[in-house]
């Protein structure tokens, strides 16, 4: 099973919040996630970021791919 670490949008219209999740590679954008790894709130100044780095490292070790946006968010955290 191929998995990808990506963002899942939550929140209301014009007030986005995102969860950093592990999903199946072929799943739709807001489908059920395998695991939630953290969250990202760009509305705050500075943006609120919380990431469970141990679990991210585990999923990377297993072979999960990371989206470009999540890669930049993790490097900031």
N, C-alpha and C positions, 0 to 999 in steps of 0.2 A: 504494500500500500504506500503510495507516494503522498507525502504530507508537505504542507507549506505553512510557514509562519507569516501571518498577514493581519491587517486591521479589519475589525468588524464595527460598522458604524452603529452607534446608539445615540440617544438624545433627541431633541426636538428639532423642528425646522429652524434653520439658521443658528442653531446652538449645538454644533456637533461635539460628540464625545466618542472616543474609540476604545475598543477592547483589543488587546493584542492576543490573538488566538492561534491555535494550531488546528488546521482544517485539512480535509482531504483535498488533494490537488484539483480534482474535477468537481468539487462542490460549489454551489452557488455562493454569492458574496455574503449573504446573511443567514446561511444555513447553520445547522447545529455544529458546534465546535467540539473537537476531541478534548482540548484543555485550554483554559484561559491562563495566560502568562502575565498579564498586567493590563494597565490602561494608559491612555494618552488623552489629555484635555488641552487642546490648542487655544481655548477661549481665555484661559488664565494668562496673566502676564507676570512672570515667565510661564510657559506652558507646563502643566503638571504631568510628570512622567513617573510611573511606577512599574518596574519590570522585575520579575523573579529570574535573576540571572542564572541560578543553578539549573532551573528547568529549561531555560533557553539553551544552555550548554549541553544538557542531556539530549534535547531534540536535535541539535546540530550534530552531536555525536552519532545519533541514530541515522542521520542522513536527510533531515528536513531542509527544504529550501527556504530562503528568507526573501521577502519582497524588498525592493529598493527602499521604500519608505520606512519600513520597520528596521532595516539595517541602519539607517541614519538616526532613527529614534533611539535604538539601543546604544549606538555610539555616543549619543548625548547624555544618556542616563548614567 
